[in-house]
Amino acid sequence: MMIRGACLALTLLILAACAGSDAVSTRLPPGFVSNAAEIVAGADWASPETVTVTIAGHAYQPSELTFHRDRATRLVLVNATESDHGIAARQFFADIAVESIRGGGQILKGPWIESLLLPAGQTKELWFVPARYGAYAFECSALGHPSLGERGLIDVVP
């Protein structure tokens, strides 16, 4: 009986760890924009370009996003579901300078982000500056969600 209880506790710990969290880094990850801190410091945060995305029914609405290079941006992510969702967009994250992630009563400062978790029913804001042009795919990092259509495209333009 004690072994069963210990196995249950271990399983719950593993599942909690797999749920993930936001990963903001103050150390430069390989391949990421190296001057992100300088980009963030030089941005005009008084009037950022704002884009809102809602997650509902295993879909991002809208699923195609356009951001402007070198412009302060506020991405509002609304999780309108009863389950957690994550944003998997490694190359996009590598090409932006992050000012902060805001939500859940916390403000996490950048300048780099490696993962983003959206708890059920919550809203988060990603404040960033796109530092490189490009087209990027993104998808939910929750198991099986991309195959249900939870994916999208980002275009960074002049």
Residue pairs with C-beta under 8 A, 6 or more apart in sequence:
19 84
19 117
20 86
20 115
20 117
20 141
21 115
21 117
22 101
22 108
22 113
22 115
22 116
22 117
22 124
23 113
23 114
23 115
23 116
24 98
24 101
24 108
24 109
24 110
24 112
24 113
24 114
25 112
25 113
25 114
26 109
26 110
26 111
26 112
27 112
28 34
28 36
28 112
29 94
29 112
29 114
31 94
32 93
32 94
32 95
32 112
33 39
33 94
33 95
33 96
33 97
33 112
33 131
33 132
35 97
35 131
36 96
36 97
36 98
36 110
36 111
36 112
36 131
37 97
37 110
37 111
39 70
39 97
39 111
39 129
39 131
40 97
40 98
40 99
40 110
40 111
40 129
43 71
43 72
43 97
43 99
43 129
44 72
45 72
45 99
45 127
47 72
48 71
48 72
48 73
48 74
48 127
49 67
49 68
49 71
49 72
49 73
49 74
50 73
50 74
50 75
50 76
51 65
51 67
51 73
51 74
51 75
51 76
52 75
52 76
52 78
53 60
53 61
53 62
53 65
53 75
53 76
53 77
53 78
53 152
54 60
54 61
54 78
54 80
55 61
55 77
55 78
55 79
55 80
55 81
55 85
55 118
55 140
55 150
56 80
56 81
57 81
58 140
58 145
58 148
58 149
58 150
59 149
59 150
60 138
60 150
60 151
60 152
62 152
63 151
63 152
63 153
64 152
64 153
64 154
64 155
65 75
65 152
65 153
65 154
65 155
66 154
66 155
66 156
66 157
67 73
67 130
67 154
67 155
67 156
67 157
68 130
68 156
68 157
68 158
69 130
69 131
69 132
69 133
69 156
69 157
69 158
70 129
70 130
70 131
71 129
71 130
72 99
72 127
72 129
73 127
73 128
73 129
73 130
74 125
74 126
74 127
75 125
75 126
75 127
75 128
76 123
76 124
76 125
77 87
77 116
77 118
77 123
77 124
77 125
77 126
78 123
79 85
79 118
79 119
79 120
79 121
79 122
79 123
80 121
81 120
81 121
82 120
82 121
83 120
83 142
84 117
84 118
84 119
84 120
84 142
85 117
85 118
85 140
85 141
85 142
85 145
85 150
86 115
86 116
86 117
86 118
86 140
86 141
86 142
87 115
87 116
87 118
87 138
87 140
87 141
88 115
88 138
88 139
88 140
88 141
89 136
89 137
89 138
89 139
89 154
90 114
91 134
91 136
92 134
92 136
92 138
92 154
93 112
93 113
93 114
93 115
95 130
95 131
95 132
95 134
95 136
95 156
96 113
96 128
96 129
96 130
96 131
97 110
97 111
97 128
97 129
97 131
98 110
98 111
98 112
98 113
98 126
98 127
98 128
99 109
99 110
99 111
99 127
99 128
99 129
100 107
100 108
100 109
100 110
100 125
100 127
101 107
101 108
101 110
101 113
101 116
101 124
101 125
101 126
101 127
102 108
102 124
102 125
102 127
103 122
103 123
103 124
103 125
104 119
104 122
104 124
110 128
113 126
113 128
115 141
116 124
116 126
118 124
130 156
132 156
133 156
133 157
133 158
134 155
134 156
135 153
135 154
135 155
135 156
136 153
136 154
136 155
136 156
137 151
137 152
137 153
137 154
138 151
138 152
138 153
138 154
139 145
139 146
139 150
139 151
139 152
140 146
140 150
140 151
142 150
